Amino acid sequence: MSQTDKPQRAGAVKQITSHSNPIVKEIKGLVAQRKHRTQSGLFVAEGLKLATDAMAAGWGVRYLALGPEARDNPVAQKAAANAKARGALILEVSTAVLAAMTRKDNPQTVVGVYEQQILSAQDIDPSGATVWIALDRVRDPGNLGTIIRTADAVGASGVMLVGDCTDPFAVEAVRATMGSLFHVPLAKLTKDQFKALAGKWPGTVVGTHLKGSVDYRTPDYSEPVLLLMGNEQQGLEDDMAAACSTLTRIPQVGEADSLNLAVATGISLYEIRRKHLEL
Ligand code: SAM
């Protein structure tokens, strides 16, 4: 290990030149494996926009790696100063080291390692909420990230992950949120916790279902709304559908069996929030 590669205290600036530096290996592990993200409670988000969003929303930051281009960029310098003030270790690295960290040939010039934030069932307070979106066993990270981004756009109160879901802190999911991850509360619930919450939910509990008998444009959607979406392959299980007071369907013509999960969520959310959204 060279002098510059020795571990240092947080809040400092460190130059890393070696691909085998332990911090580079740690970040690679966070990118590649859910196990490492879960054990450490950390995750990787690529790009200056996400770094700026994370700082603005006050998320904990462990490392901020800056490539050569970022070191001349005033916005990146501001993000780095902000991160450093919060105790992060600023890493000055080459493009090759960034590529090794992120396992990409064309890496972003800023890569951050942040502390995960996820609520549990008891943290969810429906009073004053607009709409919470509950995703039953969502599998696709791109769908999850797109839904978080759309939830942000319509002013939703949060997204619940019910049962065995894809990791919201996987790089692909984080990337698809385009920074909204840092602005939309996320919660993790078991199926039983969801059913208990739905049973005492003070507003509308609506599930979307291919066998729904109600056109999605007709309910009153009195807030707070709890919107339940089914798994990409299996849809909603019967007991989950039974936890909803209304099952809505989005009309389709043509030969498609169903809509993509993120598209169906977006269409439903815009209808639910229609009266509250103005240009
Ligand atoms: N094969 C699955 C099924 O039988 O339900 C398809 C699931 S679909 C890809 C994923 C989820 O998106 C569904 O569970 C439902 O919540 C929602 N969805 C998709 N198309 C829909 C539609 N036309 N009406 C209502 N919900 C829809």
Boltz pocket constraint, residues with backbone or C-beta under 6 A from the ligand:
constraints:
  - pocket:
      binder: B
      contacts: [[A, 207], [A, 208], [A, 209], [A, 210], [A, 212], [A, 228], [A, 229], [A, 230], [A, 231], [A, 232], [A, 233], [A, 234], [A, 235], [A, 236], [A, 248], [A, 249], [A, 250], [A, 251], [A, 252], [A, 257], [A, 258], [A, 259], [A, 260], [A, 261], [A, 264], [A, 265]]
      max_distance: 6.0
